[in-house]
């Protein structure tokens, strides 16, 4: 039995492709979370690299010295992080929407430990994050992201990374979308809770005999939970549209680089 012999050029090409894909896998929602075993993430990165590498063109000139090679490796890792950043930003916006709703409901101290970030998050934020994760897998968002990464080598070949003003502007606009996503998802429930607080304030002024604290907390929780149930179709519609547009956002980032 003869084992395949790889040339140094093939090993170097495999390693550069693996760097970009492993960075994307590390940022990939659900599959790249901290709760996913490192063996699964490493095996997935190697598998995608093996499938993609036949379609990746080797650069005509590879870095000759160690410093240039390190900069090239850092550029490939940075490309992977940027491509994965576009998808992780959607989940961050959804979690922020849950935090806004939970704070308005009076759940600011009802926090749990998020196993992904090891930080305390609102229980509403964690619920919406889990729903978004299921929706992400249902609409094949992971397939969209992996396909976009494999196609990125056609528009952005190895050694083709450049930091441009357009790239910085695109990253700033994506960061702004985090707050837009949070407001869009949370606004119906937050508005209903604000009107409920206004009504409770009016009752407290007109009928001071009523203990607003005793009445207000259960009422806010009930309105928030009912609002969450009624706005589930809106949540699925907005989140599904964001995941469907993920390939377009990644394409803009690739062209900016």
CORNORZI-V146994 format. One record per pair of residues at least 6 apart in sequence whose C-alpha atoms are under 8 Angstrom apart, sorted by the first residue. I is the first residue (numbers start at 1). GAP is how many residues later the second one is. Records with the same first field share a line. If there is no record, write none. Layout:
I=GAP  GAP
This chain:
13=45
14=35  39
16=57  60  142
17=32  36  59  141
18=27  28  31
19=54  57  58  61
20=56  57  58  59  60
21=24  27  28  59  128
22=19  20  23  24  58
23=54  55  57  58  61
24=56  57  59  60  125
25=6  7  16  19  20  59
26=6  7  15  58
27=6  54  57  58  61
28=56  59  60  114
29=58  59  62  104  113
30=6  103
31=10
32=9
33=83
34=81  82  83
35=80  81
52=98
56=97  98  101
57=100  101
58=100
59=98  99  100
63=6  9
72=87
75=84  86
76=82  83  85
79=82
82=171
83=66  167  170
86=88  160  163  164
87=156  159
89=85  86  89
90=88  91  152
91=38  41
92=86
93=84  85  86  87  88  89
94=31  34  35  38  87  88  91
95=30  31  33  34  87
96=29  83  86
97=28  84  85  86  88  89
98=24  25  26  27  28  29  30  84  88
99=22  23  25  26
100=86  90
101=23  85  88  89  123
102=6  20  21  22  23
103=19
104=86  89  90
105=88  112  115  116  119
106=111  114  115
107=15  16
108=14
109=13
110=12  13
111=9  10  11  12
112=8  9  10  11
113=6  7  8
114=6  7  12
132=104  107
135=101  104  105
136=6  104  107
139=101  104  105
141=102  103  105
144=102  103
145=101  102
148=99  102  103
152=99  102
155=99  100
156=98  99  101
161=96
162=95
163=94
164=92  93
166=90  91
167=86  89  90
170=82  83  86
171=82
185=49  50  53
188=39  43
189=35  38  39
192=31  35
193=27  30  31
196=24
197=19
200=12  16
203=7
204=6  7  8
